[in-house]
């Protein structure tokens, strides 16, 4: 009986690995670079949303083509829903400082059935995923309270 259990272990581990790889691959398809996000906005296939806080927007400015919609404020999900309904054929790309929050939010939204959400994982400032919007010299504008 014990020998049978141990012989199943490699098959179970293989199945778990295949499942995890497929999950990671599904999310990896929803990652784009800062330059890809800018090009997508310019060609009409992407809406870029900066999900950082107001103080971060004030400190660094925002991407010139971004819509500021802070994940830290009430109405965030409603704002995303509105953007998706107004832009049904476009990808909603999320950007934060270094990609941590966008990765978390993108995965959370995907788990809740949202589609066409992408993660600009290098963020505004750069990190493990890339140079970042600002260090890449992509266009930035000052943010003013609305």
Buried (B, 14 or more C-beta within 10 A) or exposed (E): EEEEEEEEEEEEEEEEEEEEEEEEEEBEEBBBBBBBBBEBBEEEBBBBBBBBBBEBBEEBBBBBBBBBBBBEEEEBEEBBEEBBEEBEEBBBBBBBBBBEBBBBBBBEBBEEEBEBBBBBBBBBBBBEBBBBBBEBEBEBEEBEEE
